[in-house]
Every structure is written in C-alpha cells, then in structure tokens.
Amino acid sequence: MKPYLLIDFGSTYTKMTAVDLDQAEILGTASSLTTVEDGLIVGYRTALEKLEKRIGQLNYEQRLACSSAAGGLKMVAIGLVPELTVEAAKRAAMGAGARVIGAYGFELSGAEIEEIISLQPDLLLLAGGTDGGNKETILHNARLLAGSELTVPVIIAGNKTVAPTVEETLTKAGKTCYRVANVLPELGKLNIEPVQAEIREIFLKRIIQAKGLDQVEKLIDGITMPTPMAVLSAAERLAHGAGNQQPGWGALLLVDVGGATTDVHSIAEGLPTEPNVFLHGLPEPKVKRTVEGDLGMRYSAYALMEHFTPKLVAMLAKLPEEEVINGVKERSSSVYYQPGNAGDERLEETLGYLAVKGATQRHAGKVEKFYTSHGISYLQEGKDLTTIKTVIGTGGILAYSQTGKKILTGVLADPSTPEILTPIQPQFYLDRSYLFSTLGLLAKQYPAITFRLLERALTQV
C-alpha cells in the first residue's frame, strides 16, 4: 500500500481524500467545517478524526493540500485597453487559480488607487502595452502605485521596453516586485504561462503565510496550489488522458457551484464550427477558467436572484416572490444554511440551475451577425462550446443534490439567446464525492493513477 492524504481547505468545508497509489483506489473521504477564525488546524483535525474512524490510522507517505480558505487568492488586474491587456491579465490570473476582484484599464486615478487598496487584494498584476507599444500608461500606473500605501506583491507583465523601469520605480518605493514576460507581447497573441507560473510561486512563498495557512502546513507536506487550480488540473487530466494507453475524454466543460462563486472550466479549442463564422478578439486559451462572484448559492445568493429577477426565480421554483426573497436572504446571511422543506428544496434547485446557466453563458463565446457583399456572415468572440459532449458538475449542490442532472441542464443552449454558444447535446456527469479538487493535487506527478481515479469518481446521470 502507498497511502496519500489529499486535503482541500475550502472556504466553507475542509475535505479529505485518502488514496492508495499502489492499487489506484480511494480508501475513504471525510469533511468538516473550515475554521478560519480558530485556525485551519481545528477543521483539519476534525476531518482527520472522521476519516480515521472510517478507514483507521494510516502512515501516509505524503499529505498534500490545496486551499481557497480565507477568500482564496484574490487579485487585481491592471492593464491598458480593457478588451486587450486587461482581459489578457484576467485570463492569466484566473487560469492560475486566482479570483480577480478588480480590473482596471487606462491610466489609474487617485480614487482608483484608494479603491484597489480597499479591496484588500493578495496580489496585483500590472500589465499594459504590447512590446514596443504604449509606454506611458504602465509608467503612469507604476508611479501612482509606488506612491501609494499598497503593500501586496506586484507582478509586472507589460511592455518589455519599459518593464525594467517600472520594476525600478516600484522597488525604490519599497514594493515587492516580480517581473515576467509580457502577457500580451503583440496584438492577438497571448503569453499567459509566465504570469501563471509566477502567481503559483508567490502563492506558495507568500500568500500561505499571509493567510495563516503556514500553521497547518507544519502538519502536512505542503499546500501546493490554490483549489481552483487543482480542479482545473484534474479537468485537464481527464480531457487529455495519460498517454496512448489511456486516451482522454476530449473536450469537456466542468461547472463548480459554490456558496460565493460559480467557476466554469473548459478544456476545448472552441473554434468556429460553421464556415461563415470568423474569429474576433483575443484568442482563447484551450484551458480556460472563469469565476462569477455574483452567482453563488450562499454568500452571493441575493446577487444571483437579482441578476435573474425574483419574479423569474419564483416562477421556476413555483413559490411566491416573498417566500423566494426571504429564502434568499437567509442563504445570504449564513453559508451553513440548509433547506428545511419541499418548497425550500425547490428554491435551492432553482438557484443552482440559474447559477449554472448564468456562469456558463458568461464563459461561452457569442456570435454577432454582419453583412457582406456575399451575404450574411458572423463574428465569433470567445469559445464555441456547442459541440461539447461532456459536461461535469462538482461543488456543493451538484455533489450532494438528488436533482443534479436537472441543475446541470443550465449549461444547455437556450433558444431565446441563440447567439450564446453553449452546449447543445452533452452527456452529464456528477462528481458526487467531491473529488476533483483533491485528485487534482496528483494530476501532474501521477497522471495515469489520477486519470483512473477521476474516471471512477464520475457518475453519469
């Protein structure tokens, strides 16, 4: 036996998975409430006690963890043009497992600097200008940041011509800086890997200590990545497989519904599927993640309801509007809220369905009609996900609900919005044991074992 203990310190629950790498099997799982205020050690020990009652005490060869506790990895992205360098910076950050809590374009103002400080980010990504392009904006923003009270690390990923000057300006002001290659070296060309590698290194070196996670790190072998990055690693492993003997599942979409956010991950090229459709805008990464901070089941439930309107939520849940509003308020005020009756269960299901729907529609690409001398053509911005055949649901309500398939149908193409390129006829799978975040910790080091475990973890519905 070669036992490994895999831990996900989530914002609400600490989840544990014990695996035997020799037999490629799950030995057991357990979870407990995450105890940020009391220290993560309390939640860790409680979950471990539950696990040991089920499978006994084991001498684990490794204890690996990911974390989104204490708000996860919060970033602010600053660039030049919102549709270009700001968007490139956001994509780099989200693909590295960060939650982008603010995005700013053009020259920053003093008020915006104060706003950024008030957001209390863990990390700031400063981009702007293609290589050899605009210099003034990133220099202006660097000078304002240098004169501010901001104390978090800054990753510089802008115009290579002035990047050293930007670094010098910030360093002289006592700011901690990390300079990497330009995230948008030329128009239409993304270069997000250097930024993502730096984000991960800073997470391991600095953020863990800043959030008090270093206390629990003494009991394990390391918190190796943010939780969203672990989920993305698992999805990528399932899509790509583990060599010729284990071909992957191909293009897929994974939806992770949480209390504060709904994350959508796609592993797909997303190229146009029709001959008269032409790509427009920034190229999309094959491995993409988006985060919707207003589409969650608890903390952001009220924002979710407002986005779709109380009237629509009430109609879908077959409840009076007043009951819907009260139920959503109760959820927003307590991350531990549990539905208490059949009507409340329907409201829960409806909110889950709408969170999936809204997040997938934002993640997917869109087409816009335009006229040429040869007739009608279309511009596609973003990914075409219409031909995706595999959709996976993970996260609280999708892991535990008996109506998981119905909730997942929120990803389907909506006839009322034909311009949004969401899946048409996929197969649905559920991660009922909530294993993607923990198994993602093994995805790179043990690809074949991880692939087998992921396949077994999924239930087709």
C-alpha positions, -999 to +999 in steps of 0.1 A: +000+000+000+011+035-008-013+058+010-016+095+003-037+120+021-052+148+000-068+179+016-088+208+002-091+237+027-122+252+012-138+285+023-167+265+040-156+229+043-122+211+047-124+180+025-101+150+028-094+121+004-072+091+013-059+072-017-038+041-023-015+048-052-004+011-055-040+000-062-052+033-076-082+033-053-100+057-030-097+045+006-121+070+021-133+106+023-143+129+051-151+166+056-156+192+084-163+229+086-133+250+078-124+270+109-106+301+096-112+321+128-099+294+151-071+283+127-073+257+100-058+231+123-092+227+141-110+218+109-081+196+097-081+176+129-119+172+130-119+159+094-090+136+100-107+121+131-138+113+109-116+098+082-097+076+107-130+063+122-139+050+087-106+036+075-083+035+105-050+053+111-025+051+082+011+061+078+007+084+049+037+088+025+025+123+016+000+148+029-008+173+001-032+202+001-048+230-019-067+259-004-093+285-011-098+294+026-098+330+038-111+342+005-088+322-018-061+340-038-075+375-045-060+395-073-064+429-090-055+432-127-044+464-143-038+469-180-041+493-209-072+487-230-099+467-211-106+445-241-070+436-246-043+438-219-068+439-190-086+409-204-053+391-210-042+398-174-076+385-161-073+353-181-037+347-168-048+352-132-079+330-134-061+302-151-036+302-122-064+297-097-068+334-086-101+352-081-100+386-099-117+410-076-110+441-096-099+450-132-087+485-143-078+499-177-060+530-190-043+555-166-053+549-129-067+578-109-060+585-073-096+574-064-090+541-082-058+536-062-078+540-030-104+516-043-078+490-050-064+493-015-099+490-001-104+457-020-075+442+000-061+420-027-034+394-021-016+402-053-016+428-081-009+421-118+004+452-137+003+449-175+000+474-203+013+479-238+025+454-264+062+450-267+074+482-283+039+498-280+024+521-255+048+530-226+032+560-209+002+542-193+021+515-174+047+540-163+020+564-150+003+535-132+037+523-117+043+558-103+009+560-087+013+526-072+048+535-059+034+565-041+005+545-026+002+526+007-003+493-012+018+466+004+010+435-017+034+419-042+032+432-078+037+411-109+049+432-138+039+417-172+037+446-196+057+463-224+092+448-222+108+481-233+098+498-200+093+469-177+127+473-161+119+510-154+086+500-139+103+475-117+129+501-106+102+526-098+082+502-076+113+487-060+127+521-050+094+528-032+098+496-012+073+475-031+079+438-037+080+431-075+083+402-098+089+409-135+079+383-161+074+383-199+046+405-214+012+389-211+003+404-245+035+408-264+017+417-297-019+422-307-037+389-310-010+369-292-014+358-255+015+347-234-001+338-201+022+309-189+050+330-173+024+350-153+007+319-141+039+302-131+048+334-111+014+335-094+018+299-082+053+306-068+041+337-049+011+317-036+035+291-022+060+315-008+040+344+005+002+340+004+001+308+025+019+326+053-001+358+049-034+339+054-021+319+084-021+287+064+016+281+074+003+269+108-014+238+094+014+234+069+036+221+097+013+190+099+014+182+062+039+182+033+027+213+017-002+235+003+009+232-033-017+253-052-050+272-049-081+250-050-094+263-084-060+254-100-063+218-086-098+215-101-085+228-134-056+203-133-080+174-127-102+185-156-072+188-179-060+154-169-094+138-177-096+156-210-061+147-221-057+113-206-024+097-196-006+086-228-015+062-256-027+035-233-052+059-216-067+083-241-085+112-226-122+121-228-115+150-251-132+184-250-152+190-218-169+215-196-168+215-158-190+236-136-182+241-099-210+257-079-200+272-046-215+294-019-198+326-031-189+319-067-196+296-096-165+286-116-166+272-151-137+254-167-135+244-203-108+222-219-116+228-256-103+247-286-137+264-291-130+272-328-159+281-351-180+251-363-196+268-393-178+280-424-193+315-424-182+323-388-149+343-383-130+347-351-128+382-335-110+395-304-083+379-283-076+342-289-090+319-263-067+295-243-076+259-247-076+255-209-099+283-196-115+292-163-139+319-154-152+329-120-186+346-113-186+362-079-223+372-081-236+338-089-232+317-057-256+297-036-250+314-002-229+345+002-239+359-032-273+343-034-290+377-033-270+390-063-279+358-081-316+364-075-313+400-086-295+390-118-323+368-129-351+388-110-372+375-081-401+370-105-383+345-127-368+326-096-403+324-081-418+312-114-392+284-118-394+274-081-432+276-081-431+297-050-445+332-040-420+360-046-420+370-010-410+334+000-382+335-025-368+368-013-369+356+023-353+323+015-325+340-005-319+365+024-315+336+048-290+319+025-270+351+020-267+356+058-254+320+065-230+299+045-242+269+065-279+273+057-298+240+049-332+239+032-360+230+056-390+219+035-400+208+000-405+244-012-371+254+001-356+224-017-372+237-050-357+271-044-323+255-038-325+236-070-336+267-089-308+288-076-283+260-085-298+258-120-296+296-125-260+298-112-250+271-137-269+289-165-256+324-158-220+313-153-219+291-185-234+318-206-207+342-195-180+316-201-191+307-236-185+327-267-210+347-287-217+353-324-227+386-339-243+389-374-228+412-400-235+418-437-211+415-466-214+417-503-216+379-504-244+377-478-247+372-440-216+362-420-209+360-383-182+372-359-174+349-331-159+362-299-149+336-273-153+298-274-178+279-294-189+252-269-219+239-289-203+206-298-190+198-262-201+162-255-190+160-218-203+183-190-192+176-154-208+190-123-189+194-090-193+215-059-218+215-030-253+213-046-241+193-076-222+168-054-250+162-030-283+170-046-306+143-059-316+167-088-280+172-101-288+165-137-317+190-137-294+216-122-267+208-148-291+214-177-285+251-170-255+247-194-277+239-224-281+263-253-312+285-248-334+291-279-341+326-266-304+335-268-291+317-299-261+340-301-246+324-270-225+293-279-233+269-250-235+231-254-264+215-273-264+178-266-238+168-240-237+138-216-239+148-180-216+135-152-215+143-115-185+143-091-207+130-062-178+125-038-164+160-045-130+145-056-118+168-083-101+194-061-082+167-041-073+144-070-061+174-089-032+175-065-019+143-081-026+152-117+009+161-128+030+138-107+008+107-111-011+112-144-021+076-150-033+069-115-052+103-114-069+096-147-082+062-135-094+077-102-112+105-119-130+082-143-142+061-114-152+093-094-178+103-120-214+091-122-233+096-155-268+110-150 
